[in-house]
Amino acid sequence: MKENKTYNIMIVDDHVLFRNGLKLLLNSQPDFKVVAEASNGIEFLKNLEFIPVDIVLLDIAMPEMNGIEAATIAFERYPELKIIALSMYGEEAYYYKMLEAGVSGFLIKESNIDEVYAALRSVAEGKTFFSQELLQKLIKNITSLNNNSKINDLSERETEIIALICQGYSNQEISEKLHLGKRTVEKHRANILIKTDSKNTASLVMFAIKNNIVKIL
């Protein structure tokens, strides 16, 4: 994360008390500033038109327009936007749809605030973040791929790079670790996303876990 950088945050949740409490805690950190709130997907999309936002904490279940629909539309309009999905227990069926939409990670609303800070800072750096408890549930609810041809299409080098991506290494760090040029790593990464049909790093992580390229702790 860049030094002295302050990230603009939007909280999208239909519970006012939850938003107020989270806003108070986030604004206590020098690198976060809550610049907008919304109670549903429609308000969220309207806010994006006028307020510059770096990261969105987006509830999945909301009235009028839910998080899945809102995230899908938001990414079509603002591809660089980073979204962390907020979830309650029992909403595991929606996780993969949020991944397909393009979110960078998941948090349960019962998470402690230190985990929220960690998630925001990880996503701000271009990485992913999954609450371990949510990740376990997510894996459990995703059926294995019926066709492993996507794995067979991957070279040994690409599989090696996927494992490093899942460990949170940046392109520059992978370049140094594997003694490859940064542009070579970037090309590998782009090819990997195409071969695995992954929209972003978060969905690539899920692909890797589902296909035993990496293991969850």
Secondary structure by P-SEA (a helix, b strand, c coil): ccccbbbbbbbbcccaaaaaaaaaaaaaccccccccccccaaaaaaaaacccccccccccccccccaaaaaaaaaaacccbbbbbbbccccccaaaaaaaacccccccccccaaaaaaaaaaaaaccccccaaaaaaaaaaccccccccccccccaaaaaaaaaaaacccaaaaaaaacccaaaaaaaaaaaaaaaccccaaaaaaaaaaacccccc
